[in-house]
Amino acid sequence: MKKKVDVEKGNFIGLVPLIFFLVIYISSGLITRNFDSLPLLVAMILACGVAFLLKGNNKEDIFADKLVVFCKGAGQETMILMIVIFMLAGAFYYVTKSMHAVDTVTNIGLTFLPQSFLIPGIFILGCLISFAMGTSMGTVAALMPIAANIGNMADISLPLLAGVVIGGAMFGDDLSLISASAIISAKTQDVTIFEKFKTNAVIVIPAFVITTILLMFVHVGEINVGELGAIEWIKVLPYIVVIVASFMNINVLIVLILGITTAVVIGVATGDFSGIQALSAIHKGMLSMADVSFISIIVGGLAQLMHHMGGINWLLEKITKHAHGPVGGKFSIAFLILLLDVITTNNTVSIMIAGPIAKKLAKNYSISPSYTASILDIYSCVGQGIIPYGAQLLLASSIVGISAAAIVPYSWYCMVLFVVSNIFLFTKFSPTKQPVVVESGEVAESV
């Protein structure tokens, strides 16, 4: 029996700012043949301008009233917390890069991997690096040059290797405990990052195994990797600290601070940089997250305005209209987040927009919050790994010197993850017991 979704009256006008954003963003990309021509932040600011001009359910509001609503959404506690996390994640990446920890992990993998397991090994190495770093872009930047060099020496298809690196990068973007998209998906559903991780891993592991097996059948020519340099095992320690601390369910802020501190101490001790240079690297890392932080602020304010105008509730009504039970609710969330990511080309932003809607759907259809967070992160990463105008594919293609569209057919992990995730949506998989409201008004437990 389909549950009735109890929501406030919606208003289509509340979605006009979002539609305006999508139209100008996509149009600029199609016209210029470059989806980076119109900065995402600028497009979002223009959409906010439209929101301030329109009236939906807020007929009596004046500019000052809307400004209060915008600031409430932009400055909410979870938003500020996420920005602090972004800054620390950027600092961790830059410091570990400066003390050559990324190079060390890469050398370890290439040194100990047998030649017959080379391509699956690159995929697994990408998964490990992205899981430890929490950034798909950083993984692509670190691993793609190495993969391209191996491809040229062993006559392996460069689009294939690029697809392998993309798959490994998206693995960590989805599953890492310090990934921005993972953190946001958990925050929007009010669950801890570790709860989301445990649920997410159940879905991701089968896709990881299947992809690894498929890659084992790819032919590899004779290759001599050559001298990679001495391995300084001590430089792996920052990643170990981050992973171990994360699995101990320590607060993510403390985890990142521990990782940064460890990297700084090792970097100074090994002569990779001085104390002042380490502080400079931390500063550069924090500044590298300025764009996503500003976007987060603007999106938070815009989302609050759209909700205030009735747009979020209108979209929720339309989506749930065709949703029947938990399966319909899960597919509605998956469809919404995938659509938003394919259009915005930013999984972090798409999760921010879809999060409030997904939370309401999860509540009405008794879907586990941790599973809802997993759906948001998984399908946004799937979209991000297959769109040729996404940042990850564009970066990989520029490094290798091929078309980004040529990589799409080889983004096997994202395709496999999409199929596996859809299978899970059809099942009764639920990591926790959820309260179900029955007709008498009592609350029952469903497994």
C-alpha positions as CSV (number, residue, x, y, z in Angstrom):
1,M,0.0,0.0,0.0
2,K,1.3,3.4,-1.0
3,K,1.9,5.8,1.9
4,K,0.7,9.3,1.6
5,V,3.5,11.8,1.8
6,D,2.6,14.5,4.2
7,V,4.2,17.7,3.0
8,E,3.3,21.4,3.0
9,K,1.8,23.0,-0.1
10,G,4.4,23.4,-2.8
11,N,4.8,26.1,-5.4
12,F,6.6,25.6,-8.8
13,I,7.8,29.2,-8.6
14,G,10.2,28.1,-5.9
15,L,12.0,25.9,-8.5
16,V,12.4,28.6,-11.1
17,P,15.8,29.8,-9.7
18,L,17.1,26.2,-10.0
19,I,15.8,25.9,-13.5
20,F,17.3,29.2,-14.4
21,F,20.7,27.9,-13.1
22,L,20.5,24.7,-15.1
23,V,19.5,26.5,-18.3
24,I,22.3,29.1,-18.2
25,Y,24.9,26.6,-17.1
26,I,24.1,24.0,-19.7
27,S,23.6,26.5,-22.5
28,S,26.9,28.1,-21.8
29,G,28.6,24.7,-21.9
30,L,26.9,23.7,-25.2
31,I,27.6,27.1,-26.9
32,T,31.2,27.3,-25.9
33,R,31.8,23.5,-25.9
34,N,33.3,23.9,-22.5
35,F,31.3,23.4,-19.4
36,D,33.9,25.3,-17.4
37,S,33.3,28.5,-19.3
38,L,30.7,29.7,-16.8
39,P,32.0,29.2,-13.3
40,L,29.6,27.2,-11.1
41,L,29.8,29.8,-8.4
42,V,28.8,32.6,-10.7
43,A,25.9,30.6,-12.1
44,M,24.7,29.9,-8.5
45,I,24.9,33.6,-7.6
46,L,22.9,34.6,-10.6
47,A,20.3,32.0,-9.6
48,C,20.1,33.6,-6.1
49,G,19.5,36.9,-7.8
50,V,16.5,35.4,-9.6
51,A,15.3,33.9,-6.3
52,F,15.3,37.3,-4.7
53,L,13.2,38.7,-7.5
54,L,10.5,36.0,-7.4
55,K,7.7,35.3,-5.0
56,G,6.2,31.8,-4.4
57,N,4.6,31.0,-1.1
58,N,6.2,34.1,0.3
59,K,3.9,36.7,-1.2
60,E,4.4,39.2,1.6
61,D,8.2,39.1,1.9
62,I,10.3,42.1,1.2
63,F,14.0,42.0,0.2
64,A,15.1,42.2,3.9
65,D,12.9,39.1,4.7
66,K,14.5,37.1,1.9
67,L,17.9,38.1,3.0
68,V,17.3,36.8,6.5
69,V,16.1,33.5,5.0
70,F,19.2,33.3,2.7
71,C,21.6,34.0,5.6
72,K,19.8,31.4,7.7
73,G,20.5,28.7,5.1
74,A,24.0,29.9,4.3
75,G,25.1,30.2,7.9
76,Q,23.6,27.1,9.5
77,E,25.7,25.1,11.9
78,T,26.2,22.1,9.6
79,M,27.3,24.3,6.7
80,I,30.0,26.1,8.7
81,L,31.2,22.7,10.0
82,M,31.4,21.3,6.5
83,I,33.5,24.3,5.3
84,V,36.0,23.8,8.2
85,I,36.2,20.1,7.1
86,F,36.8,21.2,3.5
87,M,39.7,23.4,4.6
88,L,41.3,20.7,6.7
89,A,40.9,18.1,3.9
90,G,42.6,20.5,1.5
91,A,45.4,21.1,3.9
92,F,45.9,17.4,4.4
93,Y,46.2,16.8,0.7
94,Y,48.7,19.6,0.1
95,V,50.9,18.6,3.0
96,T,51.0,14.9,2.1
97,K,51.7,15.9,-1.5
98,S,54.5,18.2,-0.5
99,M,56.2,15.5,1.6
100,H,55.9,13.0,-1.3
101,A,53.5,10.6,0.5
102,V,51.4,10.2,-2.6
103,D,54.5,9.2,-4.6
104,T,55.5,6.7,-2.0
105,V,52.2,5.0,-2.0
106,T,52.3,4.8,-5.8
107,N,55.8,3.4,-5.8
108,I,54.8,0.8,-3.3
109,G,52.0,-0.4,-5.5
110,L,54.1,-0.5,-8.7
111,T,57.0,-2.2,-7.0
112,F,55.1,-5.1,-5.5
113,L,52.4,-5.7,-8.1
114,P,52.9,-8.7,-10.5
115,Q,52.8,-7.7,-14.2
116,S,49.7,-9.9,-14.8
117,F,47.9,-7.9,-12.1
118,L,49.1,-4.6,-13.3
119,I,45.8,-3.0,-14.6
120,P,43.7,-4.4,-11.7
121,G,46.5,-3.2,-9.4
122,I,46.3,0.4,-10.8
123,F,42.6,0.3,-10.1
124,I,43.1,-1.0,-6.5
125,L,45.9,1.5,-6.0
126,G,43.6,4.3,-7.1
127,C,41.0,3.0,-4.6
128,L,43.5,3.0,-1.8
129,I,44.8,6.5,-2.6
130,S,41.4,8.0,-3.0
131,F,40.1,6.4,0.1
132,A,43.0,7.8,2.1
133,M,43.0,11.2,0.5
134,G,39.2,11.6,0.2
135,T,39.5,13.4,-3.1
136,S,38.9,12.1,-6.6
137,M,40.6,15.0,-8.3
138,G,43.8,14.5,-6.2
139,T,43.8,10.8,-7.0
140,V,43.5,11.5,-10.8
141,A,46.3,14.1,-10.6
142,A,48.6,11.8,-8.7
143,L,48.0,8.5,-10.5
144,M,47.1,9.4,-14.1
145,P,50.7,10.4,-15.1
146,I,52.0,7.1,-13.7
147,A,49.3,5.1,-15.5
148,A,49.9,7.0,-18.8
149,N,53.6,6.2,-18.6
150,I,52.9,2.5,-17.9
151,G,50.4,2.5,-20.8
152,N,52.9,3.9,-23.2
153,M,55.6,1.4,-22.2
154,A,53.2,-1.7,-22.3
155,D,51.1,-0.6,-25.3
156,I,47.9,-0.5,-23.2
157,S,45.0,1.6,-24.3
158,L,45.2,5.1,-22.7
159,P,41.4,5.6,-22.6
160,L,41.2,2.2,-20.8
161,L,43.8,3.2,-18.2
162,A,42.1,6.6,-17.8
163,G,38.8,4.8,-17.1
164,V,40.6,2.6,-14.6
165,V,42.0,5.6,-12.8
166,I,38.6,7.4,-12.8
167,G,37.0,4.3,-11.3
168,G,39.5,4.1,-8.5
169,A,39.2,7.8,-7.9
170,M,35.4,7.6,-7.6
171,F,35.6,4.7,-5.3
172,G,37.3,6.9,-2.6
173,D,35.1,9.9,-3.4
174,D,32.1,7.8,-2.5
175,L,33.5,5.6,0.3
176,S,36.3,7.7,2.0
177,L,35.6,8.9,5.5
178,I,37.1,12.3,4.7
179,S,35.5,12.8,1.3
180,A,33.4,16.0,0.9
181,S,30.5,14.2,-0.8
182,A,30.5,11.4,1.8
183,I,30.5,13.9,4.6
184,I,27.8,16.0,3.1
185,S,25.5,13.0,2.3
186,A,25.9,11.9,5.9
187,K,25.3,15.3,7.4
188,T,22.1,15.9,5.3
189,Q,20.6,12.7,6.7
190,D,21.8,13.3,10.3
191,V,23.9,10.1,10.5
192,T,27.6,9.8,11.4
193,I,30.1,9.3,8.6
194,F,31.0,5.9,10.0
195,E,27.3,4.7,9.9
196,K,27.1,5.8,6.3
197,F,30.4,4.1,5.5
198,K,29.3,0.7,6.9
199,T,26.1,0.8,4.8
200,N,27.9,2.1,1.7
201,A,30.6,-0.6,1.9
202,V,28.1,-3.4,1.6
203,I,27.0,-2.1,-1.8
204,V,30.4,-0.9,-3.0
205,I,32.4,-4.1,-2.3
206,P,30.6,-6.3,-4.8
207,A,31.1,-3.7,-7.5
208,F,34.8,-3.4,-6.5
209,V,35.3,-7.2,-6.8
210,I,33.4,-7.5,-10.1
211,T,35.4,-4.6,-11.6
212,T,38.7,-6.1,-10.4
213,I,37.9,-9.5,-12.0
214,L,36.9,-7.8,-15.3
215,L,40.2,-5.9,-15.4
216,M,42.2,-9.1,-14.9
217,F,41.1,-10.2,-18.4
218,V,42.7,-7.2,-20.1
219,H,45.9,-8.1,-22.0
220,V,49.1,-6.5,-20.9
221,G,52.2,-6.4,-23.0
222,E,55.8,-6.9,-21.8
223,I,56.9,-4.0,-19.6
224,N,59.9,-2.9,-17.6
225,V,58.8,-0.4,-15.0
226,G,62.4,0.4,-14.2
227,E,63.8,2.1,-11.2
228,L,61.1,3.9,-9.2
229,G,63.4,5.0,-6.4
230,A,63.8,4.0,-2.8
231,I,60.6,3.5,-0.8
232,E,60.4,5.6,2.4
233,W,57.9,3.6,4.3
234,I,57.6,6.3,7.0
235,K,55.8,8.5,4.6
236,V,52.8,6.2,4.5
237,L,52.1,6.9,8.1
238,P,49.8,10.0,7.6
239,Y,47.4,7.8,5.6
240,I,47.6,5.0,8.2
241,V,46.8,7.5,11.0
242,V,43.8,8.9,9.1
243,I,42.4,5.5,8.2
244,V,42.9,4.0,11.7
245,A,41.5,7.1,13.4
246,S,38.5,7.1,11.1
247,F,37.7,3.5,11.8
248,M,37.9,4.3,15.5
249,N,34.9,6.6,14.9
250,I,36.9,9.7,16.0
251,N,35.5,13.1,15.0
252,V,36.5,13.9,11.4
253,L,38.0,17.2,12.5
254,I,40.3,15.5,14.9
255,V,41.2,12.8,12.3
256,L,42.2,15.5,9.8
257,I,44.2,17.4,12.3
258,L,46.1,14.2,13.4
259,G,46.8,13.4,9.7
260,I,48.1,16.9,9.0
261,T,50.2,17.0,12.2
262,T,51.7,13.6,11.3
263,A,52.5,14.6,7.8
264,V,54.1,17.9,8.9
265,V,56.3,16.2,11.5
266,I,57.5,13.5,9.0
267,G,58.0,16.1,6.2
268,V,60.2,18.3,8.4
269,A,62.1,15.3,9.8
270,T,62.9,14.0,6.3
271,G,63.8,17.4,5.0
272,D,61.0,17.7,2.4
273,F,60.1,21.1,3.8
274,S,60.8,23.4,6.7
275,G,58.3,24.3,9.3
276,I,57.5,27.6,7.5
277,Q,57.1,25.8,4.2
278,A,54.7,23.3,5.9
279,L,52.5,26.1,7.1
280,S,52.6,27.5,3.6
281,A,51.4,24.2,2.2
282,I,48.6,24.1,4.8
283,H,47.6,27.6,3.7
284,K,47.6,26.7,0.0
285,G,45.5,23.6,0.7
286,M,42.9,25.5,2.6
287,L,42.7,28.1,-0.2
288,S,42.3,25.3,-2.7
289,M,38.9,24.6,-1.1
290,A,37.7,28.2,-1.3
291,D,35.6,27.6,-4.4
292,V,33.7,24.6,-3.0
293,S,33.3,26.5,0.3
294,F,31.8,29.5,-1.4
295,I,29.6,27.3,-3.5
296,S,28.4,25.6,-0.3
297,I,27.5,28.9,1.3
298,I,25.5,30.1,-1.8
299,V,23.8,26.7,-2.3
300,G,22.8,26.6,1.3
301,G,21.2,30.0,1.1
302,L,19.6,29.2,-2.3
303,A,18.2,26.0,-1.0
304,Q,16.7,27.7,2.0
305,L,15.1,30.3,-0.3
306,M,13.6,27.7,-2.6
307,H,12.2,25.8,0.4
308,H,10.8,29.1,1.7
309,M,9.1,29.8,-1.7
310,G,7.6,26.2,-1.8
311,G,9.9,24.8,-4.5
312,I,11.3,21.9,-2.5
313,N,7.9,20.8,-1.5
314,W,6.6,21.0,-5.0
315,L,9.4,18.8,-6.3
316,L,8.9,16.4,-3.4
317,E,5.2,16.1,-4.3
318,K,5.9,15.3,-7.9
319,I,8.6,12.8,-7.2
320,T,6.6,10.9,-4.5
321,K,3.5,10.9,-6.6
322,H,4.8,7.9,-8.5
323,A,6.7,6.4,-5.6
324,H,5.1,3.2,-4.2
325,G,6.6,2.0,-1.0
326,P,10.3,1.9,0.0
327,V,11.4,0.7,-3.5
328,G,9.7,3.6,-5.2
329,G,11.1,6.0,-2.6
330,K,14.7,4.6,-3.1
331,F,14.5,4.9,-6.9
332,S,13.1,8.4,-6.6
333,I,16.1,9.4,-4.5
334,A,18.5,7.7,-6.9
335,F,16.9,9.3,-10.0
336,L,16.9,12.7,-8.4
337,I,20.5,12.8,-7.3
338,L,21.8,11.2,-10.6
339,L,19.8,13.8,-12.6
340,L,21.2,16.7,-10.6
341,D,24.8,15.5,-10.8
342,V,24.6,14.9,-14.6
343,I,23.3,18.4,-15.0
344,T,25.4,20.3,-12.5
345,T,28.6,18.2,-13.0
346,N,29.3,18.5,-9.3
347,N,28.4,15.7,-6.9
348,T,28.9,17.8,-3.8
349,V,26.5,20.5,-5.0
350,S,24.0,17.9,-6.2
351,I,23.9,16.2,-2.8
352,M,23.4,19.6,-1.1
353,I,20.4,20.2,-3.3
354,A,18.9,16.7,-3.1
355,G,19.6,16.1,0.6
356,P,16.5,17.8,2.1
357,I,14.2,16.1,-0.4
358,A,15.9,12.7,0.2
359,K,15.5,13.1,3.9
360,K,11.7,13.6,3.6
361,L,11.4,10.7,1.3
362,A,13.4,8.5,3.6
363,K,11.2,9.4,6.6
364,N,7.9,8.8,4.7
365,Y,9.0,5.5,3.3
366,S,10.9,4.2,6.3
367,I,14.3,4.1,4.5
368,S,17.3,3.9,6.7
369,P,19.1,7.3,7.0
370,S,22.5,5.7,6.4
371,Y,21.1,3.9,3.3
372,T,19.7,7.2,2.1
373,A,23.1,8.9,2.5
374,S,24.7,6.0,0.7
375,I,22.2,6.3,-2.3
376,L,23.0,10.0,-2.5
377,D,26.7,9.5,-2.5
378,I,26.8,6.4,-4.8
379,Y,24.6,7.8,-7.6
380,S,26.2,11.2,-7.6
381,C,29.6,9.5,-7.9
382,V,28.3,7.3,-10.7
383,G,27.1,10.3,-12.6
384,Q,30.4,12.2,-12.0
385,G,32.4,9.2,-13.3
386,I,30.6,8.9,-16.7
387,I,29.9,12.5,-17.8
388,P,32.6,13.6,-20.3
389,Y,32.2,17.2,-19.1
390,G,32.9,16.4,-15.5
391,A,36.0,17.7,-13.8
392,Q,37.5,14.2,-13.2
393,L,37.3,13.1,-16.8
394,L,38.5,16.5,-18.1
395,L,41.5,16.3,-15.9
396,A,42.4,12.8,-16.9
397,S,41.9,13.5,-20.6
398,S,44.2,16.6,-20.4
399,I,46.9,14.7,-18.7
400,V,46.8,11.8,-21.2
401,G,46.1,14.0,-24.2
402,I,42.9,12.2,-25.4
403,S,39.2,13.2,-25.6
404,A,37.2,12.9,-22.4
405,A,34.4,11.3,-24.3
406,A,36.8,8.4,-25.2
407,I,37.2,7.6,-21.5
408,V,33.4,7.1,-20.9
409,P,33.2,3.6,-22.3
410,Y,36.0,2.5,-20.0
411,S,34.6,3.9,-16.8
412,W,33.7,0.3,-15.9
413,Y,33.6,0.6,-12.1
414,C,31.0,3.4,-12.2
415,M,28.9,1.3,-14.6
416,V,29.2,-1.8,-12.5
417,L,28.4,0.2,-9.4
418,F,25.3,1.6,-11.1
419,V,24.0,-2.0,-11.9
420,V,24.8,-3.4,-8.4
421,S,23.2,-0.4,-6.7
422,N,20.0,-0.8,-8.8
423,I,19.8,-4.4,-7.7
424,F,20.1,-3.4,-4.1
425,L,17.3,-0.9,-4.6
426,F,14.9,-3.7,-5.5
427,T,15.8,-5.7,-2.4
428,K,14.6,-5.2,1.2
429,F,18.2,-4.4,2.3
430,S,18.2,-2.1,5.3
431,P,21.1,-1.7,7.7
432,T,18.9,-0.7,10.7
433,K,15.4,-1.1,11.9
434,Q,13.2,1.7,10.9
435,P,10.0,3.0,12.5
436,V,6.9,2.5,10.3
437,V,3.8,4.5,10.9
438,V,0.7,2.3,10.6
439,E,-2.9,3.4,10.0
440,S,-3.8,3.4,13.7
441,G,-1.1,6.0,14.3
442,E,1.1,3.6,16.3
443,V,4.7,3.1,15.5
444,A,5.9,-0.4,14.5
445,E,9.4,-1.7,13.8
446,S,10.3,-2.9,10.3
447,V,13.4,-4.9,9.7
